[in-house]
Amino acid sequence: MVIATNKRAYFDYEILETYEAGIELKGFEVKAVKFGRINLAGSYVIIHNNQAWLLNADIPPYQPKNTPADYDSKRTRRLLLNKSEIKSLTGRTQEKGLTLVPLKVYTKGKGGKIKVEIGLAKSRKKVDKRELIKKRNIEADIRRYLRG
């Protein structure tokens, strides 16, 4: 079940490949995420010391009075990937213009494990964004016309 989607990433970037990663959370963060309290806007992924890290993802507390006083909702969180995936991503992100962005947060499996879909992305130019908006508007007009 999809919990959150980073719509801005799909608009700003052209997604080349996607990877599924687990995310290391604290107990009270898990509950907040399962209730949909996560914001991926402006977040990104870096690889440092052979580990993947999610930066700027905002997880506000589910119950503010029951969370630690020093809790930072935008703290850096570790992503759980295979060593081979991290190695290939390290090489790919060093190519010109490629970056890693989180696309979706969802639950998977019987235990409801929280997963993050990250995408290897290439930044879109302003002209490409304008074309995308035009194309979406034309498709919406066609759907409206066909409906009646």
C-alpha positions in Angstrom: 0.0 0.0 0.0 1.5 3.3 -1.1 1.8 5.8 1.8 3.4 8.8 0.1 4.6 9.8 -3.3 7.1 12.4 -4.3 5.2 14.0 -7.2 7.7 16.8 -7.5 10.5 14.3 -8.3 8.5 12.9 -11.3 8.1 16.4 -12.6 11.7 17.7 -12.0 13.5 14.5 -13.0 13.5 11.9 -15.7 13.6 8.5 -13.8 16.0 6.1 -15.5 16.0 3.2 -13.0 14.2 2.4 -9.7 15.4 0.5 -6.6 13.6 -0.8 -3.6 15.2 0.0 -0.2 14.3 -0.6 3.4 14.5 2.3 5.8 15.9 2.3 9.3 13.4 4.1 11.6 12.8 4.4 15.3 9.7 2.9 16.7 7.6 6.0 17.0 8.6 7.0 13.4 7.2 3.7 12.1 3.8 4.5 13.5 3.9 8.0 12.1 4.8 6.8 8.6 2.1 4.1 8.6 -0.4 6.8 9.4 0.9 8.8 6.3 2.8 11.4 8.2 5.8 11.6 5.9 6.9 14.3 3.4 9.4 13.5 0.6 9.4 16.9 -1.0 12.9 18.2 -1.2 14.5 15.0 0.0 17.3 13.2 -1.7 19.6 10.2 -1.3 23.4 10.2 -1.0 25.9 7.4 -0.8 28.6 7.9 1.9 31.0 5.2 3.3 29.3 2.5 1.3 25.9 3.2 2.8 22.8 4.9 1.4 21.3 7.8 3.4 18.0 9.6 3.0 18.3 13.3 3.7 15.5 15.9 4.3 12.6 13.5 4.5 10.2 15.0 7.1 8.5 12.6 9.5 6.6 14.7 12.1 5.8 12.8 15.3 2.5 10.9 15.4 2.0 11.8 19.1 4.2 14.9 19.8 3.9 14.5 23.6 5.2 10.9 23.5 8.3 11.6 21.4 11.8 12.5 22.8 12.4 16.2 23.4 15.5 16.2 21.1 13.7 14.5 18.2 14.6 16.0 14.8 11.9 15.2 12.2 14.3 15.8 9.3 17.1 13.7 10.6 19.3 11.7 8.2 18.0 8.1 7.9 19.9 5.0 6.6 18.5 3.1 3.7 19.0 -0.6 3.5 20.3 -1.8 0.2 22.5 -4.8 -1.0 26.2 -4.1 -1.3 26.0 -4.8 -5.0 23.2 -2.3 -5.4 25.2 0.4 -3.5 28.3 -0.3 -5.5 26.5 0.1 -8.8 24.7 3.2 -7.6 28.0 4.7 -6.5 29.4 4.4 -10.0 26.2 5.6 -11.7 25.7 8.7 -9.5 29.2 9.9 -10.4 28.2 10.2 -14.0 27.3 13.7 -15.1 23.9 14.9 -14.1 22.6 11.7 -12.4 21.2 11.9 -8.8 19.2 9.7 -6.5 15.7 10.8 -5.3 13.1 9.0 -3.2 9.9 8.4 -5.3 7.5 6.5 -3.0 7.1 5.2 0.5 5.0 2.1 0.9 4.4 -1.0 3.0 5.2 -4.5 1.8 4.7 -8.0 3.1 2.8 -9.6 5.9 4.5 -7.6 8.7 4.0 -4.3 6.8 7.7 -3.5 6.4 8.2 0.1 5.2 10.0 0.4 1.9 11.3 3.4 -0.1 11.5 3.3 -3.9 14.4 5.4 -5.0 15.1 6.4 -8.5 18.2 7.1 -10.4 17.3 10.3 -12.1 18.4 12.9 -14.6 17.4 16.5 -14.1 14.9 17.9 -16.7 15.5 21.2 -18.4 13.0 24.0 -18.2 11.9 23.4 -21.9 11.3 19.7 -21.1 9.1 20.6 -18.2 7.0 23.0 -20.4 6.5 20.2 -22.9 5.4 17.8 -20.2 2.8 20.3 -18.9 1.5 20.9 -22.5 1.3 17.1 -23.1 -0.7 16.6 -19.8 -3.1 19.4 -20.7 -3.7 18.0 -24.2 -4.4 14.5 -22.8 -6.8 16.0 -20.2 -8.6 17.9 -22.9 -9.0 14.8 -25.0 -10.3 12.8 -22.0 -12.8 15.6 -21.3 -13.9 15.7 -24.9 -14.4 11.9 -25.1 -16.5 11.9 -21.9 -19.0 14.2 -23.3 
